[in-house]
Amino acid sequence: MRCWLPYITMRKTLLTVALLLTVKALSAQQDTTSGNYVFSLEECIKYALSNQNNVVNARLSRQSSLERIREYRGRLLPHVTVTGNFTDNLKLQTSLIPDIAGNPDNKIPVQFGTKFSSALTGEATQTLFNSDYFLGLRAAKVYDELSVRDLQRTAIDTRVQVSVAYFDVLVALESIRIVDANLAQFGKTLKDTKARYEEGVTERIDVDRIQASFNSVETERANLERTKGYAYDLLKFSMGLPLNAKLDIKETVNDFTSVALPDSMNYSVLDRPEYAMQRVQVELNRLSLKSKKLEFLPTLNAFVNYGFNWFGGEFSELYKTGFGASALGLRLSWPIFAGTERIYQARQYAITLQQSQNDLSYLDQQIKLQVRDAWTQFKNNYASYLTQQKNIELTQGVYDRVVLKYEQGVSTSLDVISADNNLKLAQNEYITALINALISKVKLDQAMGKIKVE
């Protein structure tokens, strides 16, 4: 019996481990399905690129364009049709023929055919030449490129939108952290002031002043909490995440303080998906004009068919005997003259092409102006960020010295309140400058076409 103990012990251990892993897996599954998410910025963007409504629709448009290419390819394949009919001649048509046996001038009424007839024919046609088919296939491929560019543009816009919403959440969280720190500092000052007042060292007016400022900070804290809730909802909406899901973020403002100038201002308008989309639109308009000009060319199809015909004076005898028929040939359709509408339609297409070319040139200048504006905004925000970074250190030092002097009885409560207001202002301006610098950097990268989405 002793020789089995190690085996039984090991087996129990394995079963215990397996049970724990199963429970852990089930717990993880419940966490996922319960709608609790903890994401970094990149994870938020990744989720948005898979679930955000505009991205999903752009991806569906891409799939639709692929189906359009297959549609035009399918037009070049043979087309097979089967037609059938059944006829009950309620009254046969009467014709007049000469009386060959008697007087040829006399006309004899006769009826041809049978009361019942039926036919079944199958025909296969193959397009040999049709300019619209081949141009349509080329246009479908160009349209597919347009959908690809649209998907890229939508993904880039979504990335920027999620980044801005994420930074708004960071602002709300950091503002709450700063207010909490101020509440702690101010609460200590208020407590010390009350103690000094009870000892008769200070006046009641000092307690009331600091208490009023403390109450204002508490109200600001409650307002920021509501602002944070809306910022989270906006982020979830930008991601395509249900608003009732619980979302937390992994990062803080400190993870994004390394704002840096761009490596260079070298860029190409060709990197902007909007410019590529407009170039594709020009190509589509050029193909439309070419298709209209080639409408005078003939269409050539080959066909082969085979069928059966049945006849009978009675319905019961209709399908007893059938007569086969088959044909092989070519069909040529050539629109020699179809009025002058095609000429004027071609002129309209030419005007549309010229307009799209003008729009392309205009977009080139527009993108360059956007880059200059984005660069100016970033430089201004970056300079403000560097300044506020220094100011917050100075105002924090001033506040600490004023509080120390107040505790020593050298300064007044008004000095403390003024220093606190200056500190809060500097803190808010620093956070605002930091977030503005980050957002303007993202928008500068977008303007220069440097945001790439796989």
JONOR-V409780 format. One record per residue. N is the residue number from 1. SS is DSSP state (helix for helix, strand for strand, loop for the rest). Layout:
# JONOR-V409780
n=N ss=SS
n=N ss=SS
This chain:
# JONOR-V409780
n=1 ss=loop
n=2 ss=helix
n=3 ss=helix
n=4 ss=helix
n=5 ss=helix
n=6 ss=helix
n=7 ss=helix
n=8 ss=helix
n=9 ss=helix
n=10 ss=helix
n=11 ss=helix
n=12 ss=helix
n=13 ss=helix
n=14 ss=helix
n=15 ss=helix
n=16 ss=helix
n=17 ss=helix
n=18 ss=helix
n=19 ss=helix
n=20 ss=helix
n=21 ss=helix
n=22 ss=helix
n=23 ss=helix
n=24 ss=helix
n=25 ss=helix
n=26 ss=helix
n=27 ss=helix
n=28 ss=helix
n=29 ss=helix
n=30 ss=helix
n=31 ss=helix
n=32 ss=helix
n=33 ss=helix
n=34 ss=loop
n=35 ss=loop
n=36 ss=strand
n=37 ss=strand
n=38 ss=strand
n=39 ss=strand
n=40 ss=loop
n=41 ss=helix
n=42 ss=helix
n=43 ss=helix
n=44 ss=helix
n=45 ss=helix
n=46 ss=helix
n=47 ss=helix
n=48 ss=helix
n=49 ss=helix
n=50 ss=helix
n=51 ss=helix
n=52 ss=loop
n=53 ss=helix
n=54 ss=helix
n=55 ss=helix
n=56 ss=helix
n=57 ss=helix
n=58 ss=helix
n=59 ss=helix
n=60 ss=helix
n=61 ss=helix
n=62 ss=helix
n=63 ss=helix
n=64 ss=helix
n=65 ss=helix
n=66 ss=helix
n=67 ss=helix
n=68 ss=helix
n=69 ss=helix
n=70 ss=helix
n=71 ss=helix
n=72 ss=helix
n=73 ss=helix
n=74 ss=helix
n=75 ss=helix
n=76 ss=loop
n=77 ss=loop
n=78 ss=loop
n=79 ss=strand
n=80 ss=strand
n=81 ss=strand
n=82 ss=strand
n=83 ss=strand
n=84 ss=strand
n=85 ss=strand
n=86 ss=strand
n=87 ss=strand
n=88 ss=strand
n=89 ss=loop
n=90 ss=loop
n=91 ss=loop
n=92 ss=loop
n=93 ss=loop
n=94 ss=strand
n=95 ss=strand
n=96 ss=strand
n=97 ss=strand
n=98 ss=strand
n=99 ss=loop
n=100 ss=loop
n=101 ss=loop
n=102 ss=loop
n=103 ss=loop
n=104 ss=loop
n=105 ss=loop
n=106 ss=loop
n=107 ss=strand
n=108 ss=strand
n=109 ss=strand
n=110 ss=strand
n=111 ss=strand
n=112 ss=loop
n=113 ss=loop
n=114 ss=loop
n=115 ss=loop
n=116 ss=strand
n=117 ss=strand
n=118 ss=strand
n=119 ss=strand
n=120 ss=strand
n=121 ss=strand
n=122 ss=strand
n=123 ss=strand
n=124 ss=strand
n=125 ss=strand
n=126 ss=strand
n=127 ss=strand
n=128 ss=strand
n=129 ss=strand
n=130 ss=loop
n=131 ss=helix
n=132 ss=helix
n=133 ss=helix
n=134 ss=helix
n=135 ss=helix
n=136 ss=helix
n=137 ss=helix
n=138 ss=helix
n=139 ss=helix
n=140 ss=helix
n=141 ss=helix
n=142 ss=helix
n=143 ss=helix
n=144 ss=helix
n=145 ss=helix
n=146 ss=helix
n=147 ss=helix
n=148 ss=helix
n=149 ss=helix
n=150 ss=helix
n=151 ss=helix
n=152 ss=helix
n=153 ss=helix
n=154 ss=helix
n=155 ss=helix
n=156 ss=helix
n=157 ss=helix
n=158 ss=helix
n=159 ss=helix
n=160 ss=helix
n=161 ss=helix
n=162 ss=helix
n=163 ss=helix
n=164 ss=helix
n=165 ss=helix
n=166 ss=helix
n=167 ss=helix
n=168 ss=helix
n=169 ss=helix
n=170 ss=helix
n=171 ss=helix
n=172 ss=helix
n=173 ss=helix
n=174 ss=helix
n=175 ss=helix
n=176 ss=helix
n=177 ss=helix
n=178 ss=helix
n=179 ss=helix
n=180 ss=helix
n=181 ss=helix
n=182 ss=helix
n=183 ss=helix
n=184 ss=helix
n=185 ss=helix
n=186 ss=helix
n=187 ss=helix
n=188 ss=helix
n=189 ss=helix
n=190 ss=helix
n=191 ss=helix
n=192 ss=helix
n=193 ss=helix
n=194 ss=helix
n=195 ss=helix
n=196 ss=helix
n=197 ss=helix
n=198 ss=helix
n=199 ss=loop
n=200 ss=loop
n=201 ss=loop
n=202 ss=loop
n=203 ss=loop
n=204 ss=helix
n=205 ss=helix
n=206 ss=helix
n=207 ss=helix
n=208 ss=helix
n=209 ss=helix
n=210 ss=helix
n=211 ss=helix
n=212 ss=helix
n=213 ss=helix
n=214 ss=helix
n=215 ss=helix
n=216 ss=helix
n=217 ss=helix
n=218 ss=helix
n=219 ss=helix
n=220 ss=helix
n=221 ss=helix
n=222 ss=helix
n=223 ss=helix
n=224 ss=helix
n=225 ss=helix
n=226 ss=helix
n=227 ss=helix
n=228 ss=helix
n=229 ss=helix
n=230 ss=helix
n=231 ss=helix
n=232 ss=helix
n=233 ss=helix
n=234 ss=helix
n=235 ss=helix
n=236 ss=helix
n=237 ss=helix
n=238 ss=helix
n=239 ss=helix
n=240 ss=loop
n=241 ss=loop
n=242 ss=loop
n=243 ss=loop
n=244 ss=loop
n=245 ss=loop
n=246 ss=strand
n=247 ss=strand
n=248 ss=strand
n=249 ss=strand
n=250 ss=loop
n=251 ss=loop
n=252 ss=loop
n=253 ss=helix
n=254 ss=helix
n=255 ss=helix
n=256 ss=helix
n=257 ss=loop
n=258 ss=loop
n=259 ss=loop
n=260 ss=loop
n=261 ss=loop
n=262 ss=loop
n=263 ss=loop
n=264 ss=loop
n=265 ss=loop
n=266 ss=loop
n=267 ss=loop
n=268 ss=loop
n=269 ss=helix
n=270 ss=helix
n=271 ss=helix
n=272 ss=loop
n=273 ss=helix
n=274 ss=helix
n=275 ss=helix
n=276 ss=helix
n=277 ss=helix
n=278 ss=helix
n=279 ss=helix
n=280 ss=helix
n=281 ss=helix
n=282 ss=helix
n=283 ss=helix
n=284 ss=helix
n=285 ss=helix
n=286 ss=helix
n=287 ss=helix
n=288 ss=helix
n=289 ss=helix
n=290 ss=helix
n=291 ss=helix
n=292 ss=helix
n=293 ss=helix
n=294 ss=helix
n=295 ss=helix
n=296 ss=helix
n=297 ss=loop
n=298 ss=loop
n=299 ss=strand
n=300 ss=strand
n=301 ss=strand
n=302 ss=strand
n=303 ss=strand
n=304 ss=strand
n=305 ss=strand
n=306 ss=strand
n=307 ss=strand
n=308 ss=strand
n=309 ss=strand
n=310 ss=strand
n=311 ss=strand
n=312 ss=strand
n=313 ss=loop
n=314 ss=loop
n=315 ss=helix
n=316 ss=helix
n=317 ss=helix
n=318 ss=loop
n=319 ss=loop
n=320 ss=loop
n=321 ss=loop
n=322 ss=strand
n=323 ss=strand
n=324 ss=strand
n=325 ss=strand
n=326 ss=strand
n=327 ss=strand
n=328 ss=strand
n=329 ss=strand
n=330 ss=strand
n=331 ss=strand
n=332 ss=strand
n=333 ss=strand
n=334 ss=loop
n=335 ss=loop
n=336 ss=loop
n=337 ss=loop
n=338 ss=loop
n=339 ss=loop
n=340 ss=loop
n=341 ss=helix
n=342 ss=helix
n=343 ss=helix
n=344 ss=helix
n=345 ss=helix
n=346 ss=helix
n=347 ss=helix
n=348 ss=helix
n=349 ss=helix
n=350 ss=helix
n=351 ss=helix
n=352 ss=helix
n=353 ss=helix
n=354 ss=helix
n=355 ss=helix
n=356 ss=helix
n=357 ss=helix
n=358 ss=helix
n=359 ss=helix
n=360 ss=helix
n=361 ss=helix
n=362 ss=helix
n=363 ss=helix
n=364 ss=helix
n=365 ss=helix
n=366 ss=helix
n=367 ss=helix
n=368 ss=helix
n=369 ss=helix
n=370 ss=helix
n=371 ss=helix
n=372 ss=helix
n=373 ss=helix
n=374 ss=helix
n=375 ss=helix
n=376 ss=helix
n=377 ss=helix
n=378 ss=helix
n=379 ss=helix
n=380 ss=helix
n=381 ss=helix
n=382 ss=helix
n=383 ss=helix
n=384 ss=helix
n=385 ss=helix
n=386 ss=helix
n=387 ss=helix
n=388 ss=helix
n=389 ss=helix
n=390 ss=helix
n=391 ss=helix
n=392 ss=helix
n=393 ss=helix
n=394 ss=helix
n=395 ss=helix
n=396 ss=helix
n=397 ss=helix
n=398 ss=helix
n=399 ss=helix
n=400 ss=helix
n=401 ss=helix
n=402 ss=helix
n=403 ss=helix
n=404 ss=helix
n=405 ss=helix
n=406 ss=helix
n=407 ss=helix
n=408 ss=loop
n=409 ss=loop
n=410 ss=loop
n=411 ss=loop
n=412 ss=loop
n=413 ss=helix
n=414 ss=helix
n=415 ss=helix
n=416 ss=helix
n=417 ss=helix
n=418 ss=helix
n=419 ss=helix
n=420 ss=helix
n=421 ss=helix
n=422 ss=helix
n=423 ss=helix
n=424 ss=helix
n=425 ss=helix
n=426 ss=helix
n=427 ss=helix
n=428 ss=helix
n=429 ss=helix
n=430 ss=helix
n=431 ss=helix
n=432 ss=helix
n=433 ss=helix
n=434 ss=helix
n=435 ss=helix
n=436 ss=helix
n=437 ss=helix
n=438 ss=helix
n=439 ss=helix
n=440 ss=helix
n=441 ss=helix
n=442 ss=helix
n=443 ss=helix
n=444 ss=helix
n=445 ss=helix
n=446 ss=helix
n=447 ss=helix
n=448 ss=loop
n=449 ss=loop
n=450 ss=loop
n=451 ss=loop
n=452 ss=loop
n=453 ss=loop
n=454 ss=loop
